[in-house]
Amino acid sequence: MNKASDSTPKLDNDSLAMLLEEVSAMAGAGRSLVNGLADYNDRTMGKIGRAAKLVRTRIENGEPAATAMASLSEKYAAPIRVAMEMMAETGSTQPIYETVRLIRGANETRQQVRLSVINPMLNVIVAAVVTFFVLPWIMVSLSEAELIKTAFSPTVTEIWHTFARNFLLAATATIVVVGLFAAILYWNLTRSLRLSNTMQDYATFCRWVAMRVGLPHSSNANHADAGHVIEMAAEVVGPRFAESWSPAINNIRRGSQTSAALAMPDTAPEPVGQCVVDLVSGQRDGQSVALDMIRLSDLYGQTSRRRQNWWIDVVPRWVSAILMIAMMVIMLRTILLPLFDIVGEVAR
């Protein structure tokens, strides 16, 4: 079993999404998963073919289909497993499509972050090259023409001479500055996106609760089933999210029905908490709760996207503009200040 696990081909996200779509199509057409995956037993299919063959082998050996499919990805193992279990239980392929949407949405955000840092990085590279390669030669030329005669000129001139004559030092300084800027920019972007991810986490949570409650054969009449619905949705979001909801899930299974008794996480928005209480206590039917959860999911998703767009689109543009303006000011000051000093001396 360990050997099989170790030899599992880890698919990239796009290939994983494609395979999941095919699995959904098989289920929608009423085909057996084992027979459907046999069509991919072709070397020309690459990793997808090897992954399909391995999943089919594991299912034939008695492993649950949900576990076998989930083994194809470490990051999305929980959503895939939950989606497969829900599909097997309800016969709906919607959970699979929702998993594909989750994977592709994360891919799109990651690509946007990478693209957003290109422009600031190009600007800081130009600024560093100008600072450590161009400005030293300008300052050295001006100092040799004896245009700079301030009290600090010898020290400043020596510094510029050092950079102008030592290519390795200038290159090292450029790399250090660019590296520090890249690290700071990446840290700031990821930190800011994590803050907006809280809303995205609840958007995903609400959507999966709504999907499960709204599907056929959804049994939310007792506390155990409601706890199972909440637990599955929390697992889809991630381990930390699931851990934060663990006490509430245990309280649901013990029979708690009020918001105080459930002890939901502090991060849970009030409307989400109210929907969970309504679901657990049976005050409203499942379809009504599912409709509200879908609306909340759309609301939190839009809020998260607005925050992400601010950090991905607006902030890098401002950083780029500030860098370019600062570089132009330094260049102009370096070139024109000695000339102004000469004019001042002549005027006296």
Phi, psi and omega in degrees: 000320179294321179297319179295319180296319181292330184270005181295122179289120179277113183280147170290164188298322180294317179293321178297316179297320179297316180294320178296322177297322178293321177298318178296319179296321177299314181294321179295328179274358179078018180274150174292140181296321180296314180293323180293319180291337179296334178293342182264007180282069184219132182297331181292346180279351177064224183298324180297317178297317179293321179294317179297320180296318181294317178298316180298318179297317181294321178295318178295333179274005175101001179282140179302143182299324180297317180291320181296317179291322181295336182290349182283347182212131177284316185291320184252024180299315182295310178301321180294314181299313181296318181296317179296319179295318179294321178295319179294327183281320187253341183081002180268140177269001181302319179300325179292315178297324179292325176294318177298318179297322179296315181295313183289328176295318177295321177298317182296318178297318180297319178294322179296321178296316180297317180291328184291336182270353183296310183297311177300322181293320177298320180293319181289329175295315178299316181297319180292319179296317178297318183294317188259351180241315185276308182302319178303318180293323177296313182295321178296317179298318179292322180292323178292333176277001178058040175270341182257115183224035178276172182294333183266359186301317182301315181294312180298317181296321178297321179296312180296323177299319181298315180291321183293327184266344183245096182297319182298319179296317179296319179295319179296316179298320178297314181296319180297314180297314179296318180297316179296318179297317180297318180296315180295316180296316180296317180298317182294318180295312182295321178296316180294321179291328176297322178296320178285340180293339177301316178292323178294323178300316180286333173296316178294316180301310181297320182295319182286326174296313180299319181296316182290319181290327183274351181284158176300154179063020178283119182251097178246027184279338180237166187293325182297316180292319178298320177297323179293320178298312180297319181296316180297316181296321179293322178296325179297320182296315180155166183300315181296318178297317179297321179294322180293333179267356183302315178299319180296320180296317178297320179293325176298317181290339176278349178109007180292145184227353180255162182297319180293320182288330181288331180055057178289160181300151179296335181283348184290123176298151183302317179298324178295315178300320180294320178296321178296317178299316178298322180293316183289317185278345181076019180292333177229157179286161185299322181296321179294317178296318180298320180297316178294321179295322178296317179296318178296321178299316178296319181296311182291326177296318178295319178298316179296318180295322178297317179293319179296318180297325177299313183282331182274324185258308189285309185300311178301325178295317179296319178299316179298316181296317180296318179299314182294318179296316180298319181294319179294320179297316180296317179298312181296319180296318180297319184281319189270332184301314177300324178294320176297321178298319179296315178300320179295319179295318179295321181295330179288000000 
